[in-house]
Amino acid sequence: MSSPAQPKAFPVSWDQFHRDARALAWRLSGQGHWDAVVAITRGGLVPAAIVARELDIRVIETVGVASYHDYKNQGELQVLKSVNPDLIALGGGEGAGILIVDDLVDTGKTAKLVRDMMPSAHFATVYAKPMGRPLVDTFVTEVSQDTWIYFPWDMGLSFQPPIKDGGA
């Protein structure tokens, strides 16, 4: 009897995440001018701060969307905080001139919800999985759909068993 496949683990250190977020800013640097960054909270807060610094964008807004309610299983989407309508109005009501930033696009559910709010915005993520990838304009690293990314803000330092002993 075979057990269900374990998701692949992709632990990301603070150093690696910072490098990847700066790489995202580098890719974005020649693609246009943005009046504001909208970070999808919570995961988009850190990369949005890095991208805003690197591109010298001073207006930073958030949209709060909850989709992972138990850290493992994606549930129903909940908009916890909407984007300021005055900011969206600057781009003709469609978000032109806005850069949306998130840490990851997974299934694309959150990305679709936010993209529908600002259809003319540029959507950028640090990491992308195949199901969500068509919804983003710019990303740095693609990982397989069965990969679970462990972000540095979700981890502590601890011993990791060797892979042959069941470690990830």
Stockholm file with secondary structure:
# STOCKHOLM 1.0

chainA/1-168         MSSPAQPKAFPVSWDQFHRDARALAWRLSGQGHWDAVVAITRGGLVPAAIVARELDIRVIETVGVASYHDYKNQGELQVLKSVNPDLIALGGGEGAGILIVDDLVDTGKTAKLVRDMMPSAHFATVYAKPMGRPLVDTFVTEVSQDTWIYFPWDMGLSFQPPIKDGGA
#=GR chainA/1-168 SS CCCCCCCEEEECCHHHHHHHHHHHHHHHTTSCCCSEEEEEETTTHHHHHHHHHHHTCCCEEEEEEEEESSSSSEEEEEEEECCCHHHHHHTTTTTTTEEEEEEEESSSHHHHHHHHHSTTSEEEEEEECTTTGGGCSEEEEECCTTEEEECGGGCCCCCCCCGGGTCC
#=GC SS_cons         CCCCCCCEEEECCHHHHHHHHHHHHHHHTTSCCCSEEEEEETTTHHHHHHHHHHHTCCCEEEEEEEEESSSSSEEEEEEEECCCHHHHHHTTTTTTTEEEEEEEESSSHHHHHHHHHSTTSEEEEEEECTTTGGGCSEEEEECCTTEEEECGGGCCCCCCCCGGGTCC
//
